[in-house]
Amino acid sequence: MIREPLIGIEPRSLQLILAMVAVLITTAVGLYMIKPQYLEFRDRRVSFEMLQNQIDDQAQLQAAIDEERSQIRALTLQLHGEAGNMPVNEMESYLVGRLQELAWDAGIDLVGVRPGPAKRIMEFEEISFEVDVAGEYRSLYRWLDSIGDALGFMLVTNYEISLSGRNSSNTELNMHVTIVFYRTADK
């Protein structure tokens, strides 16, 4: 039945028809079997690249967050000093010890420290100290400069400088300073 019509067709035409059928079958296989797999592969590759970029972005974001936290710690230390989060009674003894260390570093004598009352001013806690020191003028100046750097935000609200002795050749000075430290008050 199929043979009879095929016998009348030239062999070259038959080869051409078979080649076209083979191309048609190959195209159908490509469209219905290979193309969906290729599209799925392409979508997964795009998803993988997006996820990889997110991982890179998260690593950069984490590095940026760590850098910001480090800057916040540095600014907190600069604003509140080393004693910023201590309770008041611990803070007083800590500050007395730090004032003594800074006095030694500056080459002056810490004669006395008297803590004043802690006051609340708006959202800040004010802690004052009456401090007496003795030493050379430049050493006193160096000490005042160092307490601001080491202990955070503080103000010198009052100071008096006088000669240490009656001898005019003596260059040692006595200084009485009222220092006020500020930190954020507990709510």
C-alpha contacts under 8 A as a table, 3 or more apart, distances in Angstrom:
res1	aa1	res2	aa2	distance
1	M	4	E	5.72
1	M	5	P	7.44
2	I	5	P	5.88
2	I	6	L	6.42
3	R	6	L	5.02
3	R	7	I	6.08
4	E	7	I	5.26
4	E	8	G	6.99
5	P	8	G	5.61
5	P	9	I	7.09
6	L	9	I	5.30
6	L	14	L	7.80
7	I	10	E	7.72
9	I	13	S	6.64
9	I	14	L	6.47
10	E	13	S	5.34
10	E	14	L	6.24
11	P	14	L	4.95
11	P	15	Q	6.17
12	R	15	Q	5.09
12	R	16	L	6.24
13	S	16	L	4.96
13	S	17	I	6.11
14	L	17	I	5.05
14	L	18	L	6.13
15	Q	18	L	5.08
15	Q	19	A	6.04
16	L	19	A	5.01
16	L	20	M	6.16
17	I	20	M	5.09
17	I	21	V	6.20
18	L	21	V	5.02
18	L	22	A	6.12
19	A	22	A	5.01
19	A	23	V	6.18
20	M	23	V	5.01
20	M	24	L	6.05
21	V	24	L	4.93
21	V	25	I	6.09
22	A	25	I	5.09
22	A	26	T	6.03
23	V	26	T	5.00
23	V	27	T	6.00
24	L	27	T	5.10
24	L	28	A	6.13
25	I	28	A	5.05
25	I	29	V	6.10
26	T	29	V	5.09
26	T	30	G	6.04
27	T	30	G	4.95
27	T	31	L	6.03
28	A	31	L	5.11
28	A	32	Y	5.93
28	A	33	M	7.95
29	V	32	Y	5.36
29	V	33	M	5.36
29	V	34	I	6.81
30	G	33	M	5.57
30	G	34	I	4.81
30	G	35	K	5.92
31	L	34	I	6.20
31	L	35	K	5.21
31	L	36	P	7.54
32	Y	35	K	6.37
32	Y	36	P	6.82
33	M	36	P	6.21
33	M	37	Q	6.94
34	I	37	Q	5.31
34	I	38	Y	6.15
35	K	38	Y	4.96
35	K	39	L	6.08
36	P	39	L	5.07
36	P	40	E	6.08
37	Q	40	E	5.05
37	Q	41	F	6.07
38	Y	41	F	5.01
38	Y	42	R	6.12
39	L	42	R	5.04
39	L	43	D	6.17
40	E	43	D	5.12
40	E	44	R	6.16
41	F	44	R	5.13
41	F	45	R	6.11
42	R	45	R	5.06
42	R	46	V	6.24
43	D	46	V	5.14
43	D	47	S	6.16
44	R	47	S	4.93
44	R	48	F	6.00
45	R	48	F	4.99
45	R	49	E	6.19
46	V	49	E	5.13
46	V	50	M	6.19
47	S	50	M	5.06
47	S	51	L	6.14
48	F	51	L	5.10
48	F	52	Q	6.03
49	E	52	Q	4.96
49	E	53	N	6.12
50	M	53	N	5.08
50	M	54	Q	6.22
51	L	54	Q	4.95
51	L	55	I	6.22
52	Q	55	I	5.09
52	Q	56	D	6.31
53	N	56	D	5.02
53	N	57	D	5.99
54	Q	57	D	4.82
54	Q	58	Q	5.92
55	I	58	Q	5.03
55	I	59	A	6.20
56	D	59	A	5.11
56	D	60	Q	6.24
57	D	60	Q	5.05
57	D	61	L	5.90
58	Q	61	L	4.79
58	Q	62	Q	5.91
59	A	62	Q	5.09
59	A	63	A	6.18
60	Q	63	A	5.05
60	Q	64	A	6.14
61	L	64	A	4.99
61	L	65	I	6.08
62	Q	65	I	4.98
62	Q	66	D	6.10
63	A	66	D	5.11
63	A	67	E	6.17
64	A	67	E	5.04
64	A	68	E	6.16
65	I	68	E	5.07
65	I	69	R	6.13
66	D	69	R	5.07
66	D	70	S	6.18
67	E	70	S	5.09
67	E	71	Q	6.28
68	E	71	Q	5.02
68	E	72	I	6.10
69	R	72	I	4.96
69	R	73	R	6.16
70	S	73	R	5.11
70	S	74	A	6.25
71	Q	74	A	5.00
71	Q	75	L	6.08
72	I	75	L	5.07
72	I	76	T	5.96
73	R	76	T	5.06
73	R	77	L	6.10
74	A	77	L	5.09
74	A	78	Q	6.09
75	L	78	Q	4.87
75	L	79	L	5.98
76	T	79	L	5.05
76	T	80	H	5.72
76	T	81	G	7.20
77	L	80	H	5.33
77	L	81	G	4.53
77	L	82	E	5.98
77	L	84	G	7.50
77	L	152	G	6.66
78	Q	81	G	5.53
78	Q	149	D	7.29
78	Q	151	L	7.99
78	Q	152	G	5.29
78	Q	153	F	7.26
79	L	152	G	5.03
79	L	153	F	5.24
80	H	83	A	6.87
80	H	84	G	4.64
80	H	151	L	7.05
80	H	152	G	4.56
80	H	153	F	5.78
80	H	182	Y	7.29
80	H	183	R	5.76
81	G	84	G	5.58
81	G	149	D	7.89
81	G	150	A	6.21
81	G	151	L	4.25
81	G	152	G	3.62
81	G	153	F	6.92
82	E	150	A	7.20
82	E	151	L	5.98
82	E	152	G	7.19
83	A	86	M	5.53
83	A	91	M	5.99
83	A	94	Y	7.33
83	A	95	L	7.57
83	A	151	L	7.11
84	G	183	R	6.27
86	M	90	E	6.17
86	M	91	M	5.50
87	P	90	E	5.45
87	P	91	M	5.91
88	V	91	M	4.87
88	V	92	E	6.18
89	N	92	E	5.38
89	N	93	S	6.77
90	E	93	S	5.43
90	E	94	Y	6.04
91	M	94	Y	4.96
91	M	95	L	5.93
92	E	95	L	5.19
92	E	96	V	6.20
92	E	115	P	7.00
93	S	96	V	5.14
93	S	97	G	6.26
94	Y	97	G	5.17
94	Y	98	R	6.15
95	L	98	R	4.93
95	L	99	L	5.91
95	L	151	L	7.83
96	V	99	L	5.11
96	V	100	Q	6.28
96	V	113	V	6.86
97	G	100	Q	5.14
97	G	101	E	6.31
98	R	101	E	4.99
98	R	102	L	6.07
99	L	102	L	5.14
99	L	103	A	6.03
99	L	110	L	7.73
99	L	147	I	7.18
100	Q	103	A	4.99
100	Q	104	W	6.25
100	Q	110	L	6.07
101	E	104	W	5.17
101	E	105	D	6.21
102	L	105	D	4.94
102	L	106	A	6.13
102	L	143	W	6.38
102	L	146	S	6.91
102	L	147	I	6.94
103	A	106	A	5.11
103	A	107	G	6.10
103	A	108	I	5.21
103	A	109	D	6.16
103	A	110	L	6.09
103	A	143	W	6.10
104	W	107	G	5.02
104	W	108	I	5.96
104	W	109	D	6.95
105	D	108	I	7.84
105	D	143	W	7.92
106	A	139	S	5.41
106	A	140	L	7.27
106	A	142	R	6.12
106	A	143	W	5.37
107	G	135	G	7.24
107	G	139	S	6.15
108	I	133	V	6.86
108	I	134	A	5.79
108	I	135	G	4.64
108	I	136	E	7.25
108	I	139	S	6.36
108	I	140	L	6.83
108	I	143	W	7.92
109	D	133	V	5.52
109	D	134	A	5.16
109	D	135	G	6.34
110	L	113	V	7.78
110	L	131	V	7.75
110	L	132	D	6.29
110	L	133	V	4.53
110	L	134	A	6.65
111	V	131	V	7.67
111	V	132	D	5.20
111	V	133	V	5.06
111	V	134	A	6.85
112	G	130	E	7.94
112	G	131	V	5.70
112	G	132	D	5.01
112	G	133	V	6.99
113	V	129	F	6.56
113	V	130	E	5.67
113	V	131	V	4.54
113	V	132	D	6.47
114	R	129	F	5.57
114	R	130	E	5.04
114	R	131	V	6.50
115	P	127	I	7.74
115	P	128	S	6.10
115	P	129	F	4.39
115	P	130	E	6.34
116	G	127	I	6.66
116	G	128	S	4.94
116	G	129	F	5.34
116	G	130	E	7.13
117	P	127	I	6.44
117	P	128	S	6.67
118	A	125	E	6.71
118	A	126	E	5.53
118	A	127	I	4.57
118	A	128	S	6.89
119	K	125	E	5.75
119	K	126	E	5.04
119	K	127	I	6.56
120	R	123	E	7.12
120	R	124	F	5.85
120	R	125	E	4.55
120	R	126	E	6.03
120	R	185	A	7.13
121	I	124	F	5.23
121	I	125	E	6.06
121	I	126	E	6.82
123	E	184	T	6.01
123	E	185	A	5.60
124	F	182	Y	6.28
124	F	183	R	5.50
124	F	184	T	4.40
124	F	185	A	4.77
125	E	182	Y	5.61
125	E	183	R	5.38
125	E	184	T	5.86
125	E	185	A	4.90
126	E	180	V	6.41
126	E	181	F	5.72
126	E	182	Y	4.79
126	E	183	R	6.91
127	I	180	V	5.56
127	I	181	F	5.18
127	I	182	Y	6.48
128	S	178	T	6.83
128	S	179	I	5.56
128	S	180	V	4.19
128	S	181	F	6.19
129	F	178	T	5.68
129	F	179	I	5.24
129	F	180	V	6.38
130	E	176	H	7.18
130	E	177	V	5.88
130	E	178	T	4.63
130	E	179	I	6.51
131	V	176	H	5.76
131	V	177	V	5.13
131	V	178	T	6.20
131	V	179	I	7.36
132	D	174	N	7.19
132	D	175	M	5.71
132	D	176	H	4.54
132	D	177	V	6.36
133	V	140	L	7.87
133	V	174	N	5.89
133	V	175	M	5.34
133	V	176	H	6.62
134	A	140	L	7.60
134	A	164	S	7.42
134	A	172	E	6.71
134	A	173	L	5.51
134	A	174	N	4.42
134	A	175	M	6.13
135	G	139	S	6.37
135	G	140	L	6.19
135	G	172	E	4.96
135	G	173	L	5.38
135	G	174	N	6.72
136	E	139	S	5.23
136	E	140	L	6.17
136	E	171	T	6.35
136	E	172	E	4.86
136	E	173	L	5.97
137	Y	140	L	5.11
137	Y	141	Y	6.24
137	Y	171	T	7.97
137	Y	172	E	7.29
137	Y	173	L	6.65
138	R	141	Y	4.98
138	R	142	R	6.07
139	S	142	R	4.98
139	S	143	W	6.10
140	L	143	W	5.05
140	L	144	L	6.27
141	Y	144	L	5.18
141	Y	145	D	6.25
142	R	145	D	5.10
142	R	146	S	6.12
143	W	146	S	5.07
143	W	147	I	6.28
144	L	147	I	5.46
144	L	148	G	6.76
145	D	148	G	5.57
145	D	149	D	6.74
146	S	149	D	5.16
146	S	150	A	6.02
147	I	150	A	5.10
147	I	151	L	5.55
147	I	152	G	7.78
148	G	151	L	5.66
148	G	152	G	5.75
148	G	153	F	6.60
148	G	154	M	6.35
149	D	152	G	6.09
151	L	154	M	7.55
152	G	181	F	7.71
153	F	181	F	6.18
153	F	182	Y	6.05
153	F	183	R	7.65
154	M	179	I	6.76
154	M	180	V	5.43
154	M	181	F	4.30
154	M	182	Y	6.06
155	L	179	I	5.72
155	L	180	V	5.16
155	L	181	F	6.53
156	V	159	Y	7.14
156	V	177	V	6.78
156	V	178	T	5.76
156	V	179	I	4.61
156	V	180	V	6.33
157	T	177	V	7.68
157	T	178	T	5.61
157	T	179	I	6.15
157	T	180	V	6.89
158	N	177	V	5.69
158	N	178	T	5.04
158	N	179	I	7.50
159	Y	175	M	6.83
159	Y	176	H	5.40
159	Y	177	V	4.26
159	Y	178	T	6.24
160	E	175	M	5.51
160	E	176	H	5.13
160	E	177	V	6.58
161	I	173	L	6.62
161	I	174	N	5.69
161	I	175	M	4.45
161	I	176	H	6.58
162	S	173	L	5.66
162	S	174	N	5.26
162	S	175	M	6.47
163	L	166	R	7.34
163	L	171	T	7.29
163	L	172	E	6.43
163	L	173	L	4.57
163	L	174	N	5.97
164	S	170	N	7.55
164	S	171	T	7.72
164	S	172	E	5.52
164	S	173	L	4.76
164	S	174	N	5.28
165	G	168	S	7.82
165	G	170	N	6.90
165	G	172	E	7.85
167	N	170	N	5.59
168	S	171	T	7.58
